[in-house]
C-alpha cells in the first residue's frame, strides 16, 4: 500500500514552510515514527515522521522548497521489502549530467540561472551537500561569459558581436576581495520573521522607554536562604525570573492597560496574564509563553522556563507555546547588558527589560553604601499607555522586588 506523507496542519498565522533537511533518501527503508524531514516555519521547526514502516518510494518536495498545509511531501510503499536498495528508485548515477546539476539547484537558483542562461554544470555549489544556491548563481553571472554561458549561448555567440577583448572585471562588492573574503548566507525564516515583526513594531507603535532601578539585595538574600531547600523540594533551581514574573503580574493587576492591546480602533483588556519570556537559541530569539502566570507557583514558573530553554535549543518549541502572550519579559543581563531599550512584541503594548546586576553606590539613610542594583526598562506603546502609568508600573515592580513579602500579601 502506498501512503502519502503530507505537511502537518500549520497554524493560522503561518502560510507555508521550507524543507530544511531530508533525513532519508528515495529508496531507503524507513520505520514508523522515524524522522523523515524537518520543516522550518516563521516560528518553529516541525518534524515530519514516517506514519508506517516501508520504503520511501518517492520524494515530491526537496530541500529548500516551500510547502503549505497538507501538501504532499513523499510517498511510502509499505509492501516493499527491506532489501529494496536506494538504486531501485530513480538513480542519480543514471541521470544525465545536466539533470544532475539541475537537481542540485534550489528553486530560486534555478529560476535565476534560467533567466541568465547559466549552465548549472559550470557552477560550484556552496550549499549543503553541494547544493547550488542563488548566491552561487549570482557569483557565476559576475564571471566572464565564456566560463559560465550555457552551451546554447556559446553556439549563438558566434553570430553575435564579439565582446571587447579586454573587459574590465567588476569591482568587488562590499569591500570584498581575495585576501579579505566575505561569507554570504541566506537568512533563516525565523530571522526574517524576527526582523519583520520588530520593524513592524517600530513602524506602527509609538514606542517610548522609561527606566528605573531596583535593589536586588532582598531577592538575593531570600534566594540564598531557601535555594537548597527549594531545589530539594521541587527538583529545580530557584532563579530570579520567577520573582520578576510574579512581581510583573502584581503590577499588571494594578495597571491593566499595560496588559492590554490595540485592535483597530478598540482597546482589548485581557483578564488573564500570559507572560512571554524571551529565550535565546542558535536560530534566534524566541518568546514562549507562560499561560495564566498568576496561577503558577515559583516552582512551576522556574520549571517551565527551563523546559522552554531546552526546547528552544533543540528547535522543538510548538506553535502553541509561542502563540499569544499579553506581556513580555526579556533578560539581557545574562549576557552582560547594563542598559537597553527592548522593542515591543506585537500586538502586546509593553515589554520589560531586565539587565545585569552590578554593585553600585547608593544613598540610604544619608549614607553612601554599595548595593547590587539592576536597571529596569519598560518599553511601551504611547498610543495606549500614558507616561504616568508606565512609571507607576515600574515603581510597583520595584517595590515588590525590594520587599518580596508584598507579593505574598498582594499589597
N, C-alpha and C positions, 0 to 999 in steps of 0.2 A: 504494500500500500504506500502511496506517495502522500506525504504530509507536508503541508505548507508551513513555513516559518515566516511569521509576519512581524512588523514593527508593533510593539506594545501600544496601547492607547495612551497618547500623550496628554498632558494637562491642557486645559482650555487655552492658557496663555502661551503655549508652545506650539508653533506651527509645524516644525519639522525637526529632523535630527540628522546628524552627519555620522556616517560609518567611520569609526576610528581604526579598528584593527580586527580582521578576521582571524580567529584562533585556529580554525580548521580550513583545510583546502578541499576543493571539489574532488570527490572520490574517496575521501578518508572516512573511516568508520567513527561514529560518534555515539556516546552513551547518553541516556536520558539525564537531563539536568546538567549536562556538561556545557560549559561556556562556549558559545559559538562566535559571537561578535559583540563589540562594545559600541554603543551609540551615544554620541555627545550632543546634548541639547544646550539651550541657553543657560540652564541652571544646574543640571546634574548629568552624570554618566550612567546610562542604563545598560544592563547586561541582558543579552538575549541568549537563552539556553535552549538546548535540544529538547523538544517535547517527548521524543521516544528514541529508542535505540535504532540505529540504521546507518546507511551510507549517505553522506552529503552528496546527493546526486547532481545538484545544480545550484550555483551561486548566481543570483539575479542581480543583486546590488553589490558593488565593490567598494573598497576603501576610498574614502574621500567623497563619495557620492552622498546625496541627501535623500531622505525618505520621509514620508508622512505617516500618520497613524494607520495601522492595518495594511500598509503596503507590503507586498511580497518581497522577502529578502532571499529566501532559498527554499529548496525542496529536499526533503529527506525520504529515502526509499527504505522502508522498514523490512522489506522482503529480501533485500540484498544481503549477501553473506559477508562476514567479517574479512574474508580472504580477498574481497574486491580491492584492487590496488588503485591508487590515485590515477594511474595511466588509463584506467578504464573510462574515465571522463575525458573530455577534450584535452588532449595533451598539449601543453605549451611547446614541447620539443618538436611536434609535427607541424606546428603553425609556421607560417611564413615569417620572414624577418620583419616586414612592415607590420604584420598583425601583432607580432610580439611587442614591438615598440609602441604601437597604438594602445595596447592593453596596459602599458605602463604609464600612460598619460592620465593625469587627473582630468575631470570634466572641463575645468577652466583652462588647463593647459592645452587640451585637445582643441578647444574652440579657438584659442589664440594661435596655435600652430597652423590650423586650417586657414585662418584669415591672412596669415603672412606666408603661407606655402612653405612652411619649415618642415624638413624631413626629420621625423622623430628618431630615426636610426642614428642621426648625427649629433644627438643631444645626450649629454651625460646627466643622468638623474641624480639629484642630491637628496631626494626624499627618502622615506622609509622603504627599505628593501629595493633601493634603486629607482623608486617611482619618480617620474618626471613631473615637476611642479610648474606652476605658472611662472615663477621666478626663473626657472631654468630656461623656459622658452624665451622670456624677455632677454636673458643674457645671450641666447643664441641669435636673437634678432639683431642685437647690437654688434655681433661679429661680422666680418666680411662676408658678403653674399656667396662667394664661391665656396665657402666652407659649410654653409648651412642651408642653401637653397635646395628645395626638393628636386628630384630628377626631372619632372616636367618643366620646372622653372629653368633648369640648366639647358634643356633642349631648346626651349623657346628663347633662351638668351642669345642664341646665335643670330637671330633675326632682329634682336633689339639693339639699340645703340650701345656701344661699348662704354663701360664706366670709365671714369678718369683713372689713369694708370696709377697715380699716387694719391689715393684717397686719404684724407686726414682722419686718423682714428678719433672716435668720440671721446671727449674727456671723461674721466671717472666721475661718477655721481657721489654726492655726499662725502667728498674728500676721500673717496676710497682709492686705493692703489695696490700694486702688487706687494709692496712692503708694509702696507697698512690695510690689510683686508678687513672687510665687514661681513657679518653674517646676517642674512635676511631670512626670517622665519615667519610663517603666517600666524596671525592671532588665533587663539582658540575661540570657540564660540562663547565660552564663559567670559573670557576677557573682553570680547566685543560687546557682550551684554552688559558687563560692568561699566564699560566706557559709555555705552548708550544711556544707561539709567542715570549715571552720575551727571552726564552732560544735560540730560533732560531735566534733572532736579535743579541744576543751576539756571537753565533757561526758563523754567516755569515758576519755581518758587522764589519768593523774596527772602533769601537766606540771610540770617543775621546770627552772630555768635556772641554769647555772653559768658563771662568767666567767674569763677570763684575758687577758693582753695579750702581744703579740708585737712584737719589734723588727724592723721591715721593712727595715732598712738592708742586711743581707746580700742579700736578694732584689732590692732596688732596684739595688744595685751590680752583681749578676750580670746583671740585665736590661739595664742601661745598657751593660754591657760587650759584650753579644752581640746586642742587639736589631737592629742594622743587618744583621749577617751572617745572623741568623735569618730576617729578612724576605726577604733576597735569596735564601736557600736554599729557603725553603718558601712564599714568596709570601703570608705572613700575619704580622701583628704579634705580638710576644711580650708577652702581658699577664700579669696577676697571677693570674687564675683558674686557669690550668694548674698553677701552683705549689701552690695550695690543693687542687686536685683530687688531685694526686699525693701531697701530704702527708696528706690525709684518707684515701686508700687505704691508705697505710702504717700509719696509726693504726688503721684498721678491721681490718687484718690482725692487729694485736696485741690488739685488743679486739673480737672478733667479735660479742659480744652487742649492740653498738651498731649493727651491720649487720643485726640480726635483727628479727623482728616477732612479734606475738602473734596467734594464730589460735585463737579459742575458749580452750580450756584448754592449748593447745600453744604451744611456742616454736619458731619456724621460723628456723633458722640458714642463711643464704644463703652459698653457696660462691663467688658471683660478686659483682661490685661495680658496680652500675648506679647511677651518681650523677646525681641530678636537679639541674639548675642553674636557679634561678628567673630568669625573663626578664620584664621589664615590657613591656606593649603597651597600645595605646589601649583595648582591650577588657578589660584586667585582667591580673593576674599569672598566667603560665603556667609550667609546670615541665617542659620537655623533658628527656629522659634520655640520658646518655652511657652506652651499653651497654659492658660489660666495660672500664670505665675503667682498670683495672690493666694492660690490654694496649695502651692508646693512648699514643702519643708526645705530647710537649708540642705539637708542630705539629698533630697530629690533634685534640687537645683544643681548641686555640685556633680551628682551622678550623671545628669542629663548633659551637662556641659562636657564632661569627659567623654561620654559616648559620642556626642556630636563631633568633637575634635578628632576622634579616631575615625569616624565615618568620613569626615572631610578629607583626611589624609589618604584614605583608601578610595575616595571618589564614590562612596556608597550612600550618600545622603539621598533620601527620597524626595519627590516633588512636594509631598505633603509637609515634610519637615522644613522646607524652605519657603512655603507659601504663607502669605498673610503677615501678621505682626502689626502691632499698634504703636510700638516704641522700640528703639534700638539702643543698645549699649555697645560701644567699641573700646577696646583697651589697647592703646598704642604704647602704654607704659611697659608692657612685657618686652618690647623691642628697644626701650630706652628713650622713647619720646617724652620730652619735658612739657611740650605745649603744642597743640594743633587745633585746627578748626574742622571738625568732621563734616561730611556732606550728607544731606538728607537721604533717606532710603524711601523713595516714593512708594505708595501715597502717604506714608507717615509724615507727620508735621514736625517731629523733633527727634534729635539723636543726641545721646550723652557720650562725651569722650572722656575716658579715664587716662591718666598719664603716670609717669614714673614717680614713685615715692622717694623723696630726697630730703635729707636733713637740711633745714633752713632756719635762720634766726627769726624768731617771732617774739612779740611782746606780750607777756602775761603778768598781770598784776604789777605793771610798771617795771618788770624785769625782762631783759633780753635772754631768751633761752632757745636751745636748739630743739626742734620738733620735726618728726617725719611728715612732711607736707606733700600733698598732691594737688595739682591744678585740675579743676573740672571745667569742661567746656560744653555748653549746650547750644547746639545749632538748631534754629527753629524757623518755621515759615512765618514771616512777619505779616503775611496776608491774614493769618488766622490768630496768631498768638501775639499779644502785646508785650512790650518790654518788661512791664512790672510783673506780669505772670511768669515770665521766664526767670527773672531774678528771684522771685519768691519761691519758685520751684527749686532752684539751686540752693537757696537758703534752707529750705525744708530738708533737702537731701543732706546738706552739710550737718544740720542739727541731728539728724537721725544717725549719721555715721560717727559723730563725735560723742554721742550719748546713745549707744545701741539699745539701752533699755527702752527708748522711745518706740522702737519697732515692735517690742514685745507688748507694750502697753498701748500702742497705736495712738500716740499723742504727739 
